[in-house]
Amino acid sequence: MPTTTSLTTTYAGEFAGQYISAALLSGSTIENGGITVKPNVKFKEVIKTISTDDLVKDASCDFTATSTITLDERVLQPEYQQVNLQLCKTDFQSDWEAIQMGYSAHDSLPPSFSDFLISHVAAKVAQRTETSIWTGSTATSGQFNGISTLLAADAALPTANEIAGTTVDAANVIAQLGSIVDAIPSTLYGSEDLNIYVSQNIARAYVRALGGFGTSGLGANGTNALGTQWWNNGSLTFDGVKIFVANGLAANTAIAAEKSNLFFGTGLLADHNEVKVIDMADIDGSQNVRVVMRFTAGVQYGIVSDIVTYGISNSANDE
């Protein structure tokens, strides 16, 4: 059965030759290097973690073992996912792009629509992957367990690293980001790849607070005395820690972690961008066109004690 195709068109002049769709969420986490990507994971990959107690002891003439080494592991297991669409070319014969299908009885999909469909499907997959990276759940078809989901079920997350969240706005965002930084372990503060991953609404509130005209103590002129025009989509930091806008995070949530402690696993990264359009006419004689994507994806973190959460309720700690 073809994918349901609803064509609602009214010819009123020359066709502009352009298709548009509703804006899609950017897959910023992978695209902007916010997570460590581990390709070529066919089934599972084990992430080894190591911890030691105090290594340095007072010297003596004898060899005395001075430390305890603890080896642990986490498993990164990407899940198989797919996109399967089927369109019937006959549906387009009455549309104003019919001429692009050719005059033969053996139709082809209008090329401008085909090109648009390929880019649209790839963008939809990027959006779904971005959401899954942070808040996905295997209970939902087409998703995998995201980092927030994993953390919310991890009893090993220290309670001191779990900050209760609130509704963030320009008036309180400075204090809320400050509470996250205060909870970052001293061994992490100053790390080159340490980020505070924030949801879009927290980022917007922070930008507005730095623009002044609020109660954040910055005065009416804001950063560089530019008011609300100070920011031009550049980088953000807070107390020396980089701010990374994670589009897939739920509103009023944030995670402080090193990029090197967060992992995205997949088979071939190129699979996330490869959209196959298969004309079935030469295969089964039908008028159908199939759009296919197959890929794997999953996330994992390494050392949970090096992660700080904001607004992410840990069910194991709440019990």
Backbone as CSV, one residue per row, in Angstrom:
resi,resn,N_x,N_y,N_z,CA_x,CA_y,CA_z,C_x,C_y,C_z
1,MET,0.843,-1.192,0.000,0.000,0.000,0.000,0.882,1.246,0.000
2,PRO,0.631,2.211,-0.918,1.447,3.417,-0.940,1.281,4.228,0.341
3,THR,2.314,5.023,0.666,2.204,5.988,1.740,1.086,6.959,1.389
4,THR,0.236,7.317,2.346,-0.872,8.226,2.070,-0.348,9.538,1.517
5,THR,-0.804,9.913,0.303,-0.379,11.145,-0.343,-1.582,12.043,-0.507
6,SER,-1.540,13.220,0.106,-2.639,14.168,0.011,-2.193,15.346,-0.840
7,LEU,-2.782,15.495,-2.024,-2.443,16.592,-2.916,-3.561,17.627,-2.859
8,THR,-3.261,18.793,-2.317,-4.232,19.885,-2.256,-3.625,21.052,-3.015
9,THR,-3.963,21.197,-4.296,-3.372,22.241,-5.118,-4.455,22.956,-5.900
10,THR,-4.216,24.235,-6.153,-5.115,25.043,-6.969,-4.268,25.817,-7.952
11,TYR,-4.431,25.543,-9.246,-3.600,26.226,-10.238,-4.089,27.659,-10.384
12,ALA,-3.203,28.622,-10.180,-3.551,30.046,-10.303,-2.336,30.789,-10.831
13,GLY,-1.882,30.406,-12.007,-0.718,31.073,-12.561,0.424,30.098,-12.743
14,GLU,1.612,30.617,-13.012,2.778,29.792,-13.297,3.327,29.172,-12.026
15,PHE,3.679,27.902,-12.108,4.262,27.199,-10.960,5.659,27.733,-10.687
16,ALA,5.937,28.059,-9.438,7.219,28.668,-9.090,8.367,27.671,-9.116
17,GLY,8.045,26.372,-9.226,9.110,25.366,-9.276,9.778,25.171,-7.936
18,GLN,9.086,25.435,-6.864,9.700,25.346,-5.541,8.727,24.698,-4.567
19,TYR,9.263,23.803,-3.742,8.481,23.198,-2.664,9.055,23.692,-1.340
20,ILE,8.204,23.911,-0.375,8.655,24.284,0.970,7.942,23.388,1.972
21,SER,8.523,23.276,3.150,7.894,22.505,4.218,8.044,23.275,5.511
22,ALA,7.336,22.829,6.522,7.469,23.471,7.830,8.911,23.364,8.305
23,ALA,9.379,24.381,9.026,10.758,24.411,9.510,11.041,23.194,10.379
24,LEU,12.226,22.647,10.217,12.621,21.465,10.968,13.702,21.820,11.965
25,LEU,13.718,21.109,13.067,14.731,21.296,14.093,16.090,20.894,13.552
26,SER,17.083,21.742,13.785,18.430,21.440,13.308,19.064,20.339,14.140
27,GLY,19.751,19.423,13.445,20.488,18.374,14.148,21.835,18.900,14.608
28,SER,21.812,19.841,15.556,23.010,20.607,15.901,24.036,19.806,16.685
29,THR,23.624,18.818,17.446,24.560,18.113,18.324,25.664,17.426,17.535
30,ILE,25.306,16.700,16.489,26.308,16.053,15.648,26.938,17.066,14.703
31,GLU,26.097,17.888,14.080,26.571,18.837,13.075,27.602,19.807,13.639
32,ASN,27.418,20.257,14.881,28.310,21.253,15.478,29.339,20.645,16.436
33,GLY,29.480,19.325,16.396,30.531,18.683,17.172,30.314,18.695,18.665
34,GLY,29.063,18.517,19.089,28.779,18.545,20.516,28.881,17.199,21.202
35,ILE,29.188,16.163,20.437,29.253,14.820,21.008,30.339,14.039,20.274
36,THR,30.931,13.075,20.952,31.958,12.239,20.335,31.281,11.179,19.465
37,VAL,31.550,11.221,18.174,30.929,10.288,17.235,31.823,9.064,17.067
38,LYS,31.245,7.897,17.259,31.965,6.635,17.093,31.302,5.868,15.945
39,PRO,31.871,5.981,14.742,31.300,5.255,13.605,31.762,3.800,13.585
40,ASN,31.242,3.073,12.633,31.638,1.675,12.390,31.331,0.764,13.571
41,VAL,30.257,1.081,14.304,29.805,0.189,15.376,28.735,-0.722,14.772
42,LYS,29.109,-1.946,14.454,28.184,-2.849,13.777,27.125,-3.378,14.725
43,PHE,27.505,-3.747,15.936,26.551,-4.313,16.892,26.656,-3.602,18.230
44,LYS,27.745,-3.818,18.950,27.960,-3.167,20.234,29.408,-2.703,20.324
45,GLU,29.621,-1.667,21.110,30.984,-1.250,21.440,31.061,-1.006,22.939
46,VAL,32.070,-1.570,23.567,32.243,-1.433,25.008,33.116,-0.215,25.298
47,ILE,32.616,0.660,26.169,33.368,1.834,26.603,33.934,1.520,27.975
48,LYS,35.234,1.379,28.060,35.897,1.040,29.313,36.110,2.286,30.161
49,THR,35.835,2.182,31.446,36.115,3.261,32.386,37.052,2.738,33.465
50,ILE,37.926,3.610,33.953,38.890,3.233,34.976,38.905,4.301,36.063
51,SER,38.976,3.875,37.296,39.076,4.807,38.420,40.067,4.250,39.428
52,THR,40.748,5.155,40.122,41.720,4.775,41.149,41.508,5.622,42.376
53,ASP,41.945,5.104,43.527,41.941,5.945,44.722,43.302,6.648,44.781
54,ASP,43.715,7.144,45.946,44.955,7.907,46.058,46.149,7.098,45.579
55,LEU,46.873,7.652,44.595,48.028,6.951,44.031,49.312,7.229,44.796
56,VAL,49.443,8.431,45.320,50.698,8.862,45.928,50.684,8.582,47.432
57,LYS,51.703,7.879,47.901,51.854,7.569,49.325,53.262,7.971,49.783
58,ASP,53.484,7.964,51.076,54.821,8.223,51.602,55.771,7.119,51.130
59,ALA,57.012,7.507,50.809,57.991,6.561,50.291,58.517,5.641,51.381
60,SER,58.917,4.430,50.961,59.557,3.472,51.859,60.592,2.688,51.060
61,CYS,61.359,1.841,51.722,62.364,1.035,51.024,61.746,-0.115,50.245
62,ASP,60.542,-0.489,50.594,59.903,-1.649,49.968,58.927,-1.217,48.883
63,PHE,58.591,-2.169,48.003,57.526,-1.948,47.025,56.198,-2.292,47.692
64,THR,55.364,-1.307,47.821,54.065,-1.508,48.443,52.993,-0.984,47.507
65,ALA,52.097,-1.851,47.130,51.002,-1.427,46.253,50.241,-0.300,46.919
66,THR,50.029,0.777,46.176,49.498,1.988,46.806,48.099,2.367,46.374
67,SER,47.491,1.633,45.487,46.206,2.110,44.989,45.292,0.949,44.652
68,THR,44.038,1.280,44.492,43.039,0.326,44.020,42.546,0.789,42.664
69,ILE,42.617,-0.073,41.679,42.158,0.245,40.331,40.821,-0.451,40.103
70,THR,39.844,0.312,39.684,38.520,-0.230,39.414,38.214,-0.060,37.933
71,LEU,38.003,-1.168,37.256,37.631,-1.157,35.846,36.136,-1.426,35.714
72,ASP,35.491,-0.616,34.877,34.065,-0.793,34.634,33.825,-0.579,33.141
73,GLU,32.618,-0.766,32.708,32.332,-0.591,31.293,30.887,-0.174,31.087
74,ARG,30.677,0.501,29.973,29.333,0.819,29.498,29.239,0.370,28.057
75,VAL,28.069,-0.051,27.672,27.884,-0.621,26.342,27.115,0.356,25.460
76,LEU,27.713,0.671,24.327,27.066,1.500,23.313,26.513,0.573,22.239
77,GLN,25.187,0.516,22.134,24.544,-0.407,21.204,23.563,0.356,20.317
78,PRO,23.992,0.750,19.119,23.086,1.453,18.207,21.893,0.586,17.819
79,GLU,20.761,1.242,17.611,19.553,0.544,17.192,19.330,0.737,15.698
80,TYR,18.760,-0.283,15.066,18.452,-0.205,13.642,17.164,0.584,13.442
81,GLN,17.208,1.521,12.489,16.034,2.335,12.187,15.910,2.473,10.673
82,GLN,14.728,2.885,10.235,14.500,2.957,8.801,13.445,3.993,8.457
83,VAL,13.472,4.421,7.199,12.420,5.239,6.599,11.955,4.500,5.362
84,ASN,10.666,4.223,5.277,10.088,3.566,4.100,8.871,4.361,3.636
85,LEU,8.991,5.022,2.501,7.865,5.741,1.901,7.570,5.125,0.537
86,GLN,6.312,5.147,0.158,5.947,4.682,-1.181,4.935,5.645,-1.782
87,LEU,5.288,6.207,-2.929,4.423,7.160,-3.615,3.970,6.564,-4.932
88,CYS,2.758,6.870,-5.313,2.242,6.432,-6.604,2.339,7.596,-7.582
89,LYS,3.029,7.394,-8.700,3.231,8.476,-9.673,1.914,8.956,-10.270
90,THR,0.900,8.089,-10.284,-0.400,8.472,-10.837,-0.994,9.655,-10.086
91,ASP,-0.678,9.769,-8.782,-1.216,10.870,-7.989,-0.763,12.230,-8.500
92,PHE,0.361,12.262,-9.230,0.909,13.524,-9.687,0.465,13.893,-11.104
93,GLN,-0.284,13.002,-11.766,-0.689,13.271,-13.143,-1.662,14.430,-13.239
94,SER,-2.424,14.674,-12.188,-3.388,15.770,-12.201,-2.819,17.035,-11.564
95,ASP,-1.571,16.965,-11.136,-0.950,18.119,-10.485,-0.299,18.999,-11.540
96,TRP,-0.003,20.252,-11.195,0.551,21.179,-12.181,2.008,20.877,-12.544
97,GLU,2.588,19.859,-11.952,3.919,19.433,-12.360,3.843,18.228,-13.299
98,ALA,2.663,17.912,-13.791,2.493,16.724,-14.634,3.402,16.771,-15.851
99,ILE,3.638,17.960,-16.425,4.454,18.074,-17.626,5.878,17.593,-17.385
100,GLN,6.369,17.749,-16.125,7.723,17.316,-15.802,7.853,15.801,-15.735
101,MET,6.720,15.105,-15.722,6.753,13.651,-15.665,6.985,13.049,-17.043
102,GLY,6.943,13.901,-18.077,7.156,13.412,-19.425,5.834,13.052,-20.095
103,TYR,5.894,12.856,-21.411,4.680,12.572,-22.180,4.418,11.079,-22.325
104,SER,5.383,10.270,-21.945,5.218,8.828,-22.058,4.216,8.324,-21.024
105,ALA,3.629,7.177,-21.363,2.743,6.532,-20.393,3.533,5.992,-19.207
106,HIS,4.853,5.867,-19.388,5.719,5.407,-18.308,6.243,6.637,-17.568
107,ASP,5.516,7.022,-16.546,5.811,8.272,-15.852,7.064,8.164,-15.000
108,SER,7.643,9.321,-14.714,8.699,9.441,-13.705,8.271,10.511,-12.717
109,LEU,8.757,10.423,-11.502,8.404,11.393,-10.468,8.935,12.761,-10.878
110,PRO,8.156,13.839,-10.720,8.651,15.174,-11.072,10.008,15.434,-10.408
111,PRO,11.040,15.802,-11.194,12.389,15.911,-10.623,12.524,16.924,-9.513
112,SER,11.822,18.072,-9.614,11.943,19.071,-8.549,11.350,18.533,-7.249
113,PHE,10.268,17.757,-7.351,9.684,17.163,-6.158,10.582,16.070,-5.607
114,SER,11.176,15.288,-6.496,12.073,14.217,-6.063,13.263,14.790,-5.294
115,ASP,13.859,15.861,-5.815,14.993,16.483,-5.140,14.584,17.032,-3.781
116,PHE,13.418,17.676,-3.762,12.936,18.216,-2.497,12.666,17.106,-1.487
117,LEU,12.062,16.013,-1.945,11.714,14.921,-1.051,12.961,14.314,-0.418
118,ILE,14.032,14.172,-1.216,15.283,13.619,-0.693,15.821,14.486,0.438
119,SER,15.904,15.794,0.216,16.445,16.694,1.238,15.523,16.779,2.447
120,HIS,14.216,16.714,2.200,13.257,16.793,3.299,13.355,15.566,4.199
121,VAL,13.455,14.383,3.595,13.557,13.155,4.380,14.841,13.154,5.203
122,ALA,15.959,13.562,4.590,17.227,13.621,5.318,17.144,14.584,6.491
123,ALA,16.490,15.730,6.280,16.352,16.711,7.358,15.454,16.188,8.474
124,LYS,14.397,15.461,8.110,13.513,14.876,9.120,14.252,13.847,9.967
125,VAL,15.107,13.046,9.321,15.897,12.062,10.056,16.858,12.768,11.004
126,ALA,17.487,13.861,10.535,18.399,14.625,11.393,17.668,15.185,12.603
127,GLN,16.447,15.664,12.390,15.651,16.202,13.488,15.299,15.110,14.492
128,ARG,14.880,13.965,13.990,14.493,12.876,14.882,15.699,12.373,15.663
129,THR,16.864,12.313,14.989,18.080,11.866,15.663,18.488,12.850,16.745
130,GLU,18.395,14.146,16.454,18.734,15.175,17.452,17.881,15.020,18.700
131,THR,16.592,14.806,18.514,15.696,14.623,19.655,16.034,13.348,20.414
132,SER,16.298,12.268,19.683,16.599,11.002,20.335,17.906,11.062,21.117
133,ILE,18.895,11.776,20.605,20.184,11.864,21.299,19.993,12.326,22.732
134,TRP,19.069,13.244,22.952,18.918,13.827,24.291,17.724,13.284,25.069
135,THR,16.585,13.087,24.412,15.377,12.729,25.159,14.664,11.505,24.601
136,GLY,15.287,10.776,23.691,14.623,9.645,23.067,14.342,8.499,24.021
137,SER,13.431,7.638,23.613,13.069,6.456,24.394,12.798,5.308,23.438
138,THR,13.374,4.151,23.737,13.136,2.990,22.891,11.679,2.559,22.916
139,ALA,10.906,3.047,23.886,9.486,2.723,23.933,8.724,3.381,22.788
140,THR,9.328,4.385,22.164,8.717,5.072,21.033,9.369,4.590,19.748
141,SER,8.560,4.146,18.798,9.097,3.645,17.540,9.909,4.727,16.843
142,GLY,11.079,4.342,16.348,11.933,5.292,15.647,12.830,6.100,16.554
143,GLN,12.888,5.774,17.844,13.767,6.463,18.776,14.670,5.460,19.485
144,PHE,15.744,5.969,20.065,16.598,5.181,20.935,16.730,5.935,22.252
145,ASN,17.149,5.250,23.304,17.273,5.905,24.602,18.290,7.035,24.543
146,GLY,17.836,8.249,24.876,18.695,9.415,24.850,19.477,9.576,26.145
147,ILE,20.369,10.540,26.162,21.228,10.763,27.319,20.410,11.125,28.548
148,SER,19.409,11.986,28.398,18.548,12.326,29.538,17.827,11.101,30.069
149,THR,17.363,10.261,29.161,16.646,9.048,29.547,17.554,8.110,30.323
150,LEU,18.787,7.953,29.844,19.745,7.082,30.518,20.105,7.619,31.901
151,LEU,20.319,8.928,31.987,20.691,9.534,33.268,19.553,9.434,34.284
152,ALA,18.320,9.581,33.805,17.169,9.540,34.704,16.985,8.174,35.338
153,ALA,17.598,7.143,34.767,17.472,5.786,35.297,18.760,5.262,35.906
154,ASP,19.778,6.125,36.010,21.096,5.684,36.466,21.266,5.975,37.956
155,ALA,21.230,4.924,38.768,21.362,5.082,40.220,22.751,5.554,40.626
156,ALA,23.729,5.444,39.710,25.102,5.843,40.044,25.322,7.346,39.941
157,LEU,24.347,8.089,39.394,24.490,9.540,39.308,24.460,10.130,40.718
158,PRO,25.538,10.805,41.148,25.563,11.362,42.508,24.451,12.386,42.695
159,THR,23.809,12.340,43.853,22.728,13.293,44.113,23.245,14.729,44.105
160,ALA,24.524,14.922,44.456,25.099,16.268,44.441,25.220,16.810,43.026
161,ASN,25.168,15.924,42.041,25.275,16.340,40.641,23.919,16.562,39.995
162,GLU,22.868,16.404,40.757,21.516,16.523,40.226,20.878,17.800,40.761
163,ILE,20.700,18.794,39.891,20.156,20.088,40.280,18.677,20.136,39.914
164,ALA,17.854,20.458,40.899,16.417,20.588,40.633,16.182,21.787,39.721
165,GLY,15.359,21.608,38.730,15.119,22.678,37.771,13.901,23.506,38.099
166,THR,13.730,24.565,37.348,12.560,25.419,37.456,12.291,25.997,36.079
167,THR,11.233,26.763,35.936,10.971,27.435,34.673,11.957,28.584,34.526
168,VAL,12.781,28.516,33.507,13.882,29.476,33.350,13.442,30.639,32.473
169,ASP,13.749,31.850,32.936,13.497,33.044,32.138,14.663,34.000,32.312
170,ALA,14.568,35.170,31.707,15.682,36.118,31.733,15.985,36.613,33.141
171,ALA,14.995,36.571,34.017,15.196,37.084,35.371,15.971,36.118,36.257
172,ASN,15.878,34.801,35.979,16.535,33.838,36.874,17.603,32.989,36.206
173,VAL,17.837,33.177,34.903,18.738,32.294,34.176,20.172,32.374,34.696
174,ILE,20.605,33.551,35.144,21.969,33.688,35.662,22.139,32.821,36.908
175,ALA,21.161,32.884,37.800,21.236,32.092,39.029,21.169,30.599,38.726
176,GLN,20.334,30.206,37.752,20.178,28.784,37.438,21.429,28.220,36.779
177,LEU,22.018,28.958,35.859,23.275,28.506,35.262,24.381,28.476,36.306
178,GLY,24.331,29.413,37.245,25.312,29.416,38.323,25.223,28.175,39.184
179,SER,24.012,27.695,39.417,23.858,26.481,40.225,24.438,25.270,39.519
180,ILE,24.386,25.257,38.185,24.981,24.159,37.424,26.500,24.199,37.541
181,VAL,27.076,25.383,37.346,28.528,25.526,37.426,29.026,25.177,38.830
182,ASP,28.282,25.590,39.851,28.687,25.288,41.227,28.737,23.792,41.497
183,ALA,27.925,23.020,40.767,27.869,21.573,40.995,28.888,20.807,40.158
184,ILE,29.550,21.468,39.227,30.544,20.789,38.394,31.727,20.381,39.263
185,PRO,32.132,19.122,39.244,33.281,18.676,40.049,34.528,19.502,39.729
186,SER,35.310,19.771,40.755,36.510,20.596,40.579,37.491,19.992,39.583
187,THR,37.459,18.673,39.427,38.364,18.023,38.474,37.978,18.314,37.032
188,LEU,36.755,18.775,36.800,36.282,19.050,35.446,36.369,20.524,35.083
189,TYR,36.202,21.393,36.067,36.145,22.824,35.772,37.453,23.273,35.118
190,GLY,37.338,23.920,33.984,38.521,24.326,33.236,38.889,23.362,32.126
191,SER,38.205,22.217,32.055,38.473,21.252,30.991,38.135,21.870,29.637
192,GLU,38.986,21.623,28.662,38.828,22.254,27.351,37.548,21.848,26.652
193,ASP,37.094,20.607,26.840,35.893,20.166,26.129,34.670,20.078,27.034
194,LEU,34.701,20.815,28.150,33.544,20.872,29.041,32.496,21.815,28.463
195,ASN,31.259,21.351,28.413,30.143,22.159,27.923,28.982,22.109,28.899
196,ILE,28.208,23.178,28.914,26.879,23.121,29.516,25.904,23.035,28.344
197,TYR,25.311,21.861,28.173,24.339,21.651,27.109,22.986,22.144,27.606
198,VAL,22.430,23.139,26.938,21.189,23.741,27.413,20.101,23.626,26.359
199,SER,18.859,23.645,26.823,17.722,23.657,25.910,17.603,25.035,25.269
200,GLN,16.810,25.112,24.221,16.674,26.376,23.498,16.122,27.481,24.389
201,ASN,15.159,27.171,25.251,14.562,28.260,26.031,15.548,28.824,27.051
202,ILE,16.460,27.979,27.565,17.477,28.488,28.484,18.457,29.383,27.727
203,ALA,18.838,28.972,26.518,19.748,29.796,25.710,19.114,31.143,25.389
204,ARG,17.859,31.140,25.032,17.177,32.401,24.704,17.105,33.313,25.930
205,ALA,16.812,32.717,27.076,16.729,33.512,28.299,18.087,34.122,28.642
206,TYR,19.155,33.369,28.425,20.503,33.861,28.726,20.884,35.003,27.783
207,VAL,20.585,34.844,26.498,20.863,35.908,25.531,20.110,37.177,25.914
208,ARG,18.861,37.015,26.289,18.069,38.197,26.656,18.577,38.833,27.935
209,ALA,18.979,38.011,28.901,19.500,38.559,30.155,20.762,39.375,29.907
210,LEU,21.624,38.880,29.016,22.863,39.602,28.720,22.610,40.866,27.914
211,GLY,21.406,40.982,27.361,21.043,42.197,26.636,20.573,43.310,27.538
212,GLY,20.489,43.032,28.843,20.065,44.065,29.772,18.558,44.162,29.877
213,PHE,18.099,45.306,30.337,16.670,45.584,30.493,15.993,44.570,31.404
214,GLY,16.741,44.007,32.341,16.157,43.007,33.220,16.689,43.136,34.624
215,THR,16.488,42.098,35.415,16.887,42.118,36.821,18.176,41.342,37.049
216,SER,18.912,41.053,35.958,20.116,40.242,36.099,21.319,41.052,36.544
217,GLY,21.155,42.355,36.750,22.251,43.174,37.250,23.179,43.685,36.176
218,LEU,22.812,43.495,34.902,23.693,43.932,33.819,23.407,45.357,33.376
219,GLY,22.344,45.948,33.894,22.012,47.309,33.507,21.248,47.357,32.197
220,ALA,20.757,48.531,31.868,19.912,48.674,30.689,20.675,48.510,29.390
221,ASN,21.986,48.729,29.410,22.745,48.690,28.162,23.181,47.283,27.757
222,GLY,23.235,46.372,28.699,23.598,45.004,28.380,25.045,44.844,27.946
223,THR,25.365,43.682,27.371,26.723,43.372,26.940,27.202,44.359,25.878
224,ASN,28.375,44.931,26.100,28.987,45.889,25.171,28.088,47.081,24.872
225,ALA,27.187,47.362,25.806,26.271,48.503,25.668,25.445,48.439,24.382
226,LEU,25.138,47.220,23.927,24.380,47.040,22.689,22.936,46.636,22.942
227,GLY,22.545,46.526,24.210,21.180,46.118,24.502,20.876,44.751,23.921
228,THR,19.646,44.573,23.443,19.242,43.266,22.927,19.788,42.969,21.538
229,GLN,20.588,43.863,20.987,21.205,43.608,19.688,22.650,43.132,19.822
230,TRP,23.049,42.777,21.038,24.450,42.431,21.264,24.853,41.110,20.611
231,TRP,23.894,40.175,20.493,24.245,38.808,20.077,23.949,38.593,18.611
232,ASN,24.867,37.945,17.899,24.690,37.678,16.476,24.999,36.214,16.175
233,ASN,24.372,35.332,16.959,24.523,33.884,16.769,25.955,33.401,16.946
234,GLY,26.697,34.062,17.791,28.050,33.621,18.080,28.075,32.629,19.224
235,SER,29.249,32.401,19.769,29.403,31.448,20.867,28.980,32.088,22.183
236,LEU,28.586,31.246,23.124,28.177,31.685,24.455,29.008,30.951,25.498
237,THR,29.330,31.638,26.579,29.992,31.009,27.717,29.361,31.505,28.997
238,PHE,29.560,30.760,30.069,29.097,31.187,31.383,30.160,30.805,32.401
239,ASP,30.685,31.766,33.114,31.742,31.512,34.096,32.892,30.704,33.504
240,GLY,33.214,30.977,32.246,34.318,30.283,31.608,33.971,28.932,31.015
241,VAL,32.728,28.511,31.124,32.301,27.222,30.575,31.487,27.472,29.304
242,LYS,31.804,26.735,28.243,31.103,26.921,26.978,29.642,26.470,27.087
243,ILE,28.779,27.262,26.466,27.362,26.916,26.369,27.114,26.282,25.004
244,PHE,26.503,25.104,24.994,26.159,24.425,23.752,24.640,24.293,23.708
245,VAL,24.027,24.883,22.695,22.576,24.803,22.559,22.224,23.459,21.934
246,ALA,21.651,22.580,22.733,21.256,21.238,22.282,19.769,21.276,21.941
247,ASN,19.473,21.361,20.664,18.087,21.514,20.234,17.184,20.390,20.700
248,GLY,17.758,19.215,20.925,16.941,18.076,21.316,16.611,17.992,22.788
249,LEU,17.224,18.839,23.611,16.925,18.822,25.045,15.531,19.380,25.317
250,ALA,14.851,18.805,26.303,13.542,19.310,26.698,13.692,20.676,27.340
251,ALA,12.649,21.489,27.272,12.672,22.830,27.851,13.026,22.768,29.332
252,ASN,13.788,23.768,29.780,14.169,23.923,31.188,15.050,22.777,31.695
253,THR,15.829,22.190,30.798,16.774,21.153,31.214,18.158,21.484,30.667
254,ALA,19.171,20.959,31.335,20.556,21.180,30.912,21.422,20.050,31.449
255,ILE,22.548,19.845,30.816,23.513,18.825,31.228,24.911,19.416,31.085
256,ALA,25.701,19.332,32.125,27.102,19.747,32.061,27.956,18.496,31.962
257,ALA,28.771,18.426,30.927,29.603,17.231,30.703,30.694,17.563,29.706
258,GLU,31.713,16.729,29.704,32.744,16.839,28.683,32.264,16.151,27.413
259,LYS,32.564,16.752,26.287,32.219,16.128,25.011,32.823,14.737,24.919
260,SER,34.023,14.573,25.448,34.717,13.282,25.375,34.085,12.227,26.269
261,ASN,33.070,12.615,27.047,32.380,11.682,27.927,31.003,11.298,27.377
262,LEU,30.632,11.870,26.236,29.345,11.594,25.604,29.593,10.994,24.228
263,PHE,28.890,9.912,23.909,29.176,9.175,22.679,27.912,8.936,21.863
264,PHE,28.061,9.135,20.556,27.023,8.762,19.595,27.601,7.677,18.708
265,GLY,26.942,6.530,18.667,27.436,5.408,17.886,26.543,5.119,16.693
266,THR,27.162,4.736,15.592,26.420,4.387,14.391,27.269,3.453,13.551
267,GLY,26.642,2.815,12.575,27.388,1.962,11.664,28.220,2.813,10.723
268,LEU,27.585,3.390,9.715,28.221,4.347,8.818,27.522,5.681,8.978
269,LEU,28.296,6.732,9.276,27.694,8.047,9.458,27.007,8.506,8.182
270,ALA,27.520,8.077,7.033,26.932,8.469,5.753,25.510,7.940,5.588
271,ASP,25.172,6.868,6.305,23.821,6.303,6.184,22.755,7.302,6.603
272,HIS,23.131,8.274,7.468,22.160,9.248,7.945,21.838,10.291,6.881
273,ASN,22.611,10.321,5.816,22.401,11.307,4.761,22.035,10.677,3.420
274,GLU,22.077,9.365,3.334,21.828,8.681,2.067,20.365,8.283,1.951
275,VAL,19.663,8.958,1.060,18.259,8.676,0.795,18.163,8.036,-0.583
276,LYS,17.652,6.822,-0.648,17.525,6.117,-1.924,16.102,6.265,-2.453
277,VAL,16.001,6.690,-3.708,14.715,6.783,-4.398,14.692,5.686,-5.459
278,ILE,13.780,4.740,-5.312,13.742,3.557,-6.183,12.448,3.565,-6.993
279,ASP,12.588,3.691,-8.306,11.432,3.610,-9.207,11.131,2.127,-9.424
280,MET,9.943,1.707,-9.015,9.593,0.290,-9.048,9.106,-0.177,-10.427
281,ALA,9.025,0.732,-11.414,8.478,0.368,-12.723,9.267,-0.758,-13.375
282,ASP,10.597,-0.685,-13.274,11.416,-1.719,-13.916,11.550,-2.968,-13.054
283,ILE,11.024,-2.928,-11.848,11.157,-4.060,-10.940,9.888,-4.897,-10.905
284,ASP,8.738,-4.222,-10.717,7.482,-4.974,-10.644,6.412,-4.418,-11.584
285,GLY,6.806,-3.454,-12.437,5.860,-2.919,-13.413,4.850,-1.953,-12.839
286,SER,4.984,-1.569,-11.569,4.012,-0.687,-10.938,4.350,0.776,-11.187
287,GLN,3.478,1.643,-10.766,3.684,3.089,-10.863,4.224,3.660,-9.552
288,ASN,4.729,2.813,-8.709,5.183,3.258,-7.389,6.645,3.689,-7.390
289,VAL,6.930,4.621,-6.506,8.300,5.052,-6.232,8.526,4.900,-4.738
290,ARG,9.616,4.252,-4.364,9.906,4.035,-2.950,11.089,4.909,-2.501
291,VAL,10.949,5.441,-1.312,12.002,6.244,-0.685,12.478,5.473,0.536
292,VAL,13.784,5.166,0.576,14.296,4.257,1.601,15.524,4.852,2.291
293,MET,15.547,4.732,3.605,16.754,4.995,4.400,16.868,3.895,5.436
294,ARG,18.079,3.441,5.674,18.358,2.495,6.757,19.637,2.932,7.446
295,PHE,19.590,2.958,8.764,20.753,3.425,9.520,20.657,2.914,10.954
296,THR,21.744,3.066,11.687,21.750,2.705,13.107,22.183,3.911,13.921
297,ALA,21.706,3.978,15.152,22.041,5.117,16.010,21.821,4.749,17.469
298,GLY,22.651,5.319,18.332,22.519,5.123,19.771,23.503,6.023,20.500
299,VAL,23.262,6.257,21.773,24.151,7.101,22.569,24.504,6.397,23.875
300,GLN,25.572,6.880,24.489,25.993,6.384,25.799,26.956,7.414,26.381
301,TYR,27.121,7.383,27.682,28.137,8.214,28.337,29.088,7.294,29.065
302,GLY,30.244,7.845,29.459,31.254,7.033,30.100,31.168,7.080,31.615
303,ILE,31.618,8.171,32.209,31.706,8.291,33.665,30.569,9.176,34.165
304,VAL,29.605,8.591,34.823,28.403,9.323,35.218,28.695,10.348,36.310
305,SER,29.696,10.102,37.134,30.005,11.048,38.203,30.607,12.342,37.668
306,ASP,30.956,12.367,36.382,31.490,13.576,35.746,30.418,14.329,34.977
307,ILE,29.166,14.049,35.285,28.042,14.689,34.604,27.156,15.378,35.634
308,VAL,26.724,16.586,35.321,25.785,17.328,36.162,24.495,17.514,35.376
309,THR,23.368,17.230,36.011,22.079,17.394,35.343,21.292,18.536,35.979
310,TYR,20.493,19.188,35.164,19.604,20.249,35.642,18.201,19.968,35.114
311,GLY,17.252,19.834,36.021,15.867,19.622,35.622,15.573,18.246,35.092
312,ILE,16.498,17.311,35.283,16.291,15.930,34.834,16.126,15.068,36.081
313,SER,14.934,14.605,36.325,14.622,13.872,37.530,15.188,12.456,37.457
314,ASN,16.000,12.104,38.438,16.591,10.768,38.483,15.697,9.883,39.339
315,SER,14.968,8.985,38.691,13.992,8.153,39.392,14.670,7.269,40.436
316,ALA,15.897,6.825,40.142,16.598,5.950,41.096,16.940,6.688,42.381
317,ASN,17.319,7.973,42.264,17.651,8.752,43.442,16.436,9.263,44.174
318,ASP,15.301,9.341,43.457,14.076,9.857,44.075,13.380,8.833,44.929
319,GLU,13.739,7.573,44.781,13.044,6.511,45.530,13.427,6.532,47.013
